[in-house]
Amino acid sequence: MSELQSEVNRLKLELKTFQVDAGAEEIYLGQYLLERLKQLGVTTMFGVPGDFNLGFLDLVEDDTVIDWAGNCNELNAAYAADGYARVKDHSIGVVLTTFGVGELSAINGIAGAFSEMVPVLHIAGVPSTKQQKFKPMLHHTLGDGRFNAYINAAEQFVIAQAALENTGTAVAEIDRVLSECISHARPVYLTLPTDLVYEKVSSDRLSVPLSRLPPPNDAETEAFVLDEIVKLVDQAKGDAIILVDVCSIRHDARVETNELIKVTGFPVYSAPMGKTAVSESYERYGGIYVGSISHPEIKEKVENAKLILSIGSLKSDFNTGNFTYSIPTSRTVELHSSWTKVQYADFPTIGMKEILPKLSQRLAHWKPTALKLEVPKFEAVLPREDHDTISHAWFWPRVSQFFKPKDVIVAETGTSNFGILDVPLPDQSVFVTQILWGSIGYTVGGTLGAALAARDIGLGRTILFIGDGSLQLTVQELSTIMRKDLKPIIFVLNNTGYTIERCIHGKNRKYNNIVNWKWTSLLSVFGEAEGVKSKSYTVNNKNELSALLENAEFAAAEKCQLVEVMMPMHDAPRALQNAYSMA
């Protein structure tokens, strides 16, 4: 029924492109854009003011729903929009920049959102339509008349873009790029000329919601695919496992995926990027499969299953243990957002969101058999070590005991996102990391966006794990975090530099070293000198860390808190060591 309504809405919008209701209220074009964003659940806009977006920013600041975050730089703003969209289901992140110098600074963050399938709208305030036509030598240009250079650059990193040129087509173009953003879970780019912001347009189209659903599956092909999958499960006599990955989250198939898991009882595992797509406290959940660097019992169960139902896979290097999956195509069914692969056959029009509920119905009778299949218990075991130094082997199981349901847990590229893979996260928690794009420093801005989204939708604490080297890249955004009265717990792993790079190459090279900052002074430097809304700590050993984690005031997270964790320079999590010993 929802698919039918979505198609009806799409057709209504097409009609309204040619038929405008004469009685509809006229509003500013800038207001139209804001109204569409509010319909998509946006309550925060990230970015940096610049002279080509200031007129639009007046509308943003005066809006009663959308709050202006005001970031320290455009890259951090793009990271924040990405983090916001990851946590706030059925919404998008929005970043506003200015022409040229601002928008180019944001491109790395937008590229990361494209790479990892995150819906982000990048709005660039640009010169007036007259200035773009006659091309005077304006500031922020290249000085050679190429006013289209920046939109050409942006095109490489978005699923759709629109350069607004007049009021006749502007609202339809806004709707088009936003529809592409939400239906494909990818970033889009929109230029907003200074002279169009306050031009009047009809509000008529706002009465029709934008559709986020993918095109419906071809019924005949879908029926054939269902029969083929059911045959394979029958041939396997129910000896099947489900392997969940990130696209089940990004393409809004988490509910359908969890329904399949519950009604069939098949053992379920996830890839690193799919962590928390399934509750890690679910009794049929066995842990993280990462090819050859998986725990042996997980590797054995996944690779020896007679059939693997893979949902939303993304087979990047870090997500597959450096491409070491040992799962034959002959024993695999892959379900994706817009296509399905059954063994060696591709079905390009069959998306997982629509087929999964039907698959659940067809496979439910296998549950008694599936429940007899053994699943390794996914738990964090605290090792007994004969020293008080904080090692990665001890740190991650220990902090896992600190987590609570509904926590938003953010892990930076490097030791953090490798270390946290081996420990279960609580029910209803959200895991944020950037495994494919891997831009060092992403998580500071990402934490800002994630914490704002978490506050919007009633999630719990936001907890960031980041290395000292990564934090130096984007540290300024701590000031925005405190200005917005957010209260994350930030664990800074102080191992004197780039440990992940040392694992890759140059273990003892100076280029992997950094200057050791006074980490516990950062929160006061970046805006909270009084120490009323923030607190910082240094923990030098296991006893000090355990005492802090057990402190009720600390755990309550009623202030912004930073914890400097002293760790050995060359220590690294098991998964990271294994990944690069193989490489």
Buried (B, 14 or more C-beta within 10 A) or exposed (E): EEBEEBBEBBEBBEEBEEEEEEEBEEBBBBBBBBBBBBEBBBBBBBBBBBBBBEBBBEBBEEBEEBBBBBBBBBBBBBBBBBBBBBBBEEBBBBBBBBBBBBBBBBBBBBBBBBBBBBBBBBBBBBBBBEBBEEBEEBEBBEEEEEBEBBBEBBEEBBBBBBBBBEBEEBBBBBBBBBBBBBBBBBBBBBBBBBEBBBBEBBBBBBEBBBBBBBBBBBEEBBEBBBEBBBEBBEEBEBBBBBBBBBBBBBBBBBEBBBBBBBBBBBBBBBBBBBBBBBBBBBEBBBBBBBBBBBBEBBBEBBBEBBBBBBBBBBEBBBBBBBEBBEBEEEBBBBBBBBBBBBBEEEBEBBBBBBBBEBBBEBBBEBBEBBBEBEBBEBEBEEEEEEEEEBBBBBBBBBBBEBBBEBBBBBBBBBBBBBBBBBBBBBEBBBBBBBBBBBBBBBBBBBBBBBBBBBBBBEBBBBBBBBBBBBBBBBBBBBBBBBBBEBBBBBBBBBBBBBBBBBBBEEEEEEEBBBEEBEBBEBBBEBBBEEEEBBBBBBBBEBEBBBEBBEEEEBBEBEBBBBBBBBBEBEBBBBBBBBBBEEE
